[in-house]
Amino acid sequence: MTDQKRKVVDCRLYPSEKGCTLSIEGTEEEVLEAATQHAVTAHGHTNSPELREQLRTLLKDVSE
């Protein structure tokens, strides 16, 4: 198994009208996929390459 760096995206860092507190942690691809689905279903964004690229810029490394 390769040692993949874990990533996190945290809605609390990006205030929204919903006051969302979701935090998603995992491999970059896992977080990107889950964050995309969350952005679409919870925040009404459209699933697009642009959304995925924007979300990718929000990923932070998890400090262990």
C-alpha positions in Angstrom: 0.0 0.0 0.0 1.3 3.4 -0.9 1.5 6.1 1.7 -0.9 8.7 0.3 -1.0 12.1 2.0 -4.4 12.7 3.5 -6.4 15.8 2.5 -9.2 17.7 4.2 -11.8 20.2 3.1 -13.9 21.9 5.8 -17.1 23.9 5.1 -16.7 25.9 8.3 -13.8 27.7 6.6 -16.1 28.9 3.8 -19.2 30.4 5.5 -22.5 29.8 3.7 -26.1 30.7 4.3 -26.6 27.2 5.6 -23.9 27.5 8.2 -22.6 24.1 7.1 -20.1 22.4 9.4 -19.1 19.4 7.3 -15.5 18.3 7.2 -14.3 15.7 4.7 -11.0 13.8 5.1 -9.3 11.1 3.0 -7.1 10.8 -0.1 -7.2 13.7 -2.5 -9.5 11.8 -4.9 -11.8 10.6 -2.1 -12.2 14.1 -0.7 -12.7 15.6 -4.1 -15.4 13.2 -5.0 -17.3 13.5 -1.7 -16.9 17.3 -1.6 -18.3 17.6 -5.2 -21.3 15.5 -4.3 -21.8 17.6 -1.1 -21.5 20.9 -3.0 -24.1 19.7 -5.5 -26.6 18.2 -3.0 -26.2 20.5 0.0 -25.2 23.8 -1.6 -26.9 23.7 -5.0 -23.7 23.9 -7.2 -23.6 22.3 -10.6 -21.3 19.4 -11.0 -18.7 20.6 -13.5 -15.0 20.4 -14.2 -14.8 24.0 -13.0 -16.4 23.1 -9.6 -14.0 20.2 -9.2 -11.0 22.5 -9.9 -12.3 25.1 -7.5 -12.7 22.4 -4.8 -9.2 21.0 -5.5 -7.8 24.5 -4.6 -9.5 24.3 -1.2 -8.0 21.0 -0.1 -5.6 21.2 2.8 -3.0 18.7 4.0 -3.9 16.8 7.2 -1.3 17.3 9.9 -0.8 14.0 11.6 
